[in-house]
Every structure is written in C-alpha cells, then in structure tokens.
Amino acid sequence: MTPTPAWLDLDRDGGDLAGQIYRSLRDRILLGQLPAGHRLSSTRAFAASLGVARSTVVEAYDRLKSEGYIEASAGAATRIAALARMRPERQQGDRVPMKEESPEQPPYRALFRPGAPDISDFPHAVWSRHLAARSRSLRIHHLGYEHATGIRELREAILEHVSVTRGVVAEPEQVMIVPSTRAAIDMLARTMLRRSGRRAAWMEDPGYPAARLLLGDAGADVVPVPCDDQGIDVSRMDGPQPALIPALIPALIYVTPSHQYPTGATLSLPRRLALLEAARRHESLVVEDDYDSDFQYGSRPIAALQGIDRAEVVAYVGTFSKVLAPGLRVAYAVVPRWLVSEASEALHRRGVAVSTHVQAALADFINEGRLRAYLRRMNQQYAERMARTIGMLESHFGGRLFISGGNGGLQLAAWFRDETVDDRAVVAKVNASGYGLMPMSGFFIGKSAPGILFGISQAEAAAVQRLAADLKAVL
C-alpha cells in the first residue's frame, strides 16, 4: 500500500474530505513544495493510502484539474502543472485617457436585462417571518454605534458561507457589512488611494462601468488592462521591459475573476498567480468582485482568488442583491487583516451602514439553511434559462453572433462576427420593444468590439421565442 503523505492530515470529523484533499494539494503546489512535473499517485492508490473512497480522491483531482493545478490525459500519469510559485509574504508615465460614456442602464424590469435576478421565487413569507421576529426581539447590544462594520452574527454566517462555497479564508473581524458592492468599492478605493499616495487604478477592459465611475469619483486615474478569454492580462502592463512608469503603478486593481463582467470569462490559474504577484510587488490591493458566483452551471465553482492569496493583497467583495433580491441592500467585503482598522474607520466616518434588524434576520436566514436551499433551486432554474438562451442564439444567429461565457452568472455575452456593426443602434431598436439588452461596446475603455449582453434570469420559453423574432426583425 502507498504510504499516507505525512503532510496530509485529514480531519475525518470535519467532513468534506474531498475538499480537504484538494486544499492540501493546492496549497503545496502554490508554495512550490510539489514541483511542476511531479507525478501524483493514481486515484486508487492515493485513496487506499488515505483510507477513503476512490470517488473522494477523484473529486479532489477533478477540481485541481479544472482549475489548472494538475494535468492528466487518458493513459498517462497525473502530474503537477507548470505554474509560477507563490510568494508567501507581503512587504510593505502617461495616463491612459478614459472614455466617460458607459452603456445606459435599461429599466430594471425590462426583459433580458443583464445582472437582474428573478425575484418571483424569492421566499417572501420565510423572509418576512425572520424580519418580523428580529424587529420584535432585537438584542440591546445591537442598537449602539459599535457595529459600524456589521453585527457579529451576520459576519460569522457570511464567512461560513463563502468559506465553504468559495474557499475564502478569513476571520469574522475581516468581514465588513455594507449596503452594496458600490459602497464597498468606493470605500476600498478611497482608503487605498489615501494610504498609498498613488492615483492609478488598474481595471479590466472591457469591464463593469459602475466600478469605472466609482474609481474615478474616488480620485483614481483608471488604467485599462486588456482582457481575453483567459481574463485580465497584467503582463500587458507589468512586463519586465520596459519598466513600469511611476504614474501607472496601481494603488488597487479591480477584477471580476470568476465571471468576468461582461464577457463571462474565467481568469485562468496562470493569470491569477501573475495578478497576485503584481499586486504583491507593487503593494497594491486587488478588489475581487465576486458578484454572482453562487450561480454555476455544469461545474463546481472555481475557488475565489482570495482563497489562494498568501500575501494578503486581496479584498473579496460579494452581494446578496444578485443572489437574493436587490431590495435587501446587503453586501460585504472581506478585507486583509492589515486593512481592517482603516476600512472600519472609513465606514464609520462615512456613515455607511445596513439596518441592524435586517442584518440579524439575514443571519438567521443563512444559519437555518434557507440560503443554501434557495441557491440550489435557483441554480437549476438559471441553468435551464442560460441553456435556452444559448440554444436560441446558436440556432437563429450562429452566422451573425458567437458566444462567450455561459457557464455561470446572470448574463451572456454574444459578439458580432462583423466588427463594423453598430451594436448601440441594434440594441436601441430591439429595446424599443421592451427589452433591456446592453451593447458590448459600451463596456470598453480602449478599443471596443460590437456585441450584445443578454440577461438570462427571466428567459422563459415564451420570452426567448419572442426575443428571437424581434432580434431577427432588427438584424
């Protein structure tokens, strides 16, 4: 029998044995303790050495393979992929012009509006009971000024959720409760600009227009960094030759690595490691906006960037507006330990807070398993609607459009094969019939490409058929 690795000590009472194996192997790969090309034991032998089911090891290996840590092919051994080694510790030119225009936000209830969840299945009765109960019996210690960063019950509940589903590693004190991701981005941008004394903020191009405007309002000079089907490419900004001019060294870097907004691309593992190394070297903060990564179709969610950050350079931002309902007005930021004091002071100073009884009710909602149940149900529904939208576009417009993304999230990007098409004109004509589509060109800072961004949350069969007819009439 293959001996059990001395470094892999499973907590058999802790559950999720596949996750424990995955994280142990991942961490040793990132630290360079399992070098590129190293041959791993077969799943059968490894399972026997650990005394677990083979399926448990297969699941761990599949996760590592899907995220790019290991390589395997039929009939060949499983080996460690060639990756840049993580650095374990954090040590303390001409600006690019920014286009001010951004795609106009369509009405919230417009059909196929990107980023808008379907709230028709929201568990209103359950939520109302939680809210009413907490309003009647709110604890006295929740009513003071000392909870500027959120009540502990909600911070602990959120941390448990994101640690299990997204691999986030933190303590409750690092979790900040805010009304929206916009509030979190604004707070982080202002804090880092003041702390660093720099003005540059790197941002994906194409990228989230609201983040671009928030960074500008905070006083940042937004620097576009190109994205492709592997996500943001910091090597385009941060190559060794020529040296990066001081004006372009970023105070922060804004990214959406799990589902790049708006393209839907997932940031590849080599690009993730390059991003983390660039942030460590420049003493920058990476703002990881994980806005809708609870919705994954056909594969297990890729771990958050924050979970593989060993230099404490990532602030993880999430929201319940996309997961549950925009009206809740609850989001959160998980900040590095070195930023906790300044971030807390910034929230207190600006008076950015969420009602305490709403926080308490949401903590109960999460702790009772209501959030997990709702996500399971909505993932199934959204997966069907995403597949329905993709099928319609491919069958009716495959010669005119090609699709990117579609493996998760609430929106789908489709690009015109003819790059001379005026996507703004096309979208305006289609939206006149009651839709909420958005032109892809509006998401770019630099050179743009034409396309259409579709929301999928309300893509019922009848609505998709109607869209196909109306889009065909315009094209």
Order of alpha helices (4+ residues) and beta strands (2+ residues): alpha-alpha-alpha-beta-beta-alpha-alpha-beta-alpha-beta-alpha-beta-beta-alpha-beta-alpha-beta-beta-beta-alpha-alpha-alpha-beta-beta-alpha-beta-beta-alpha
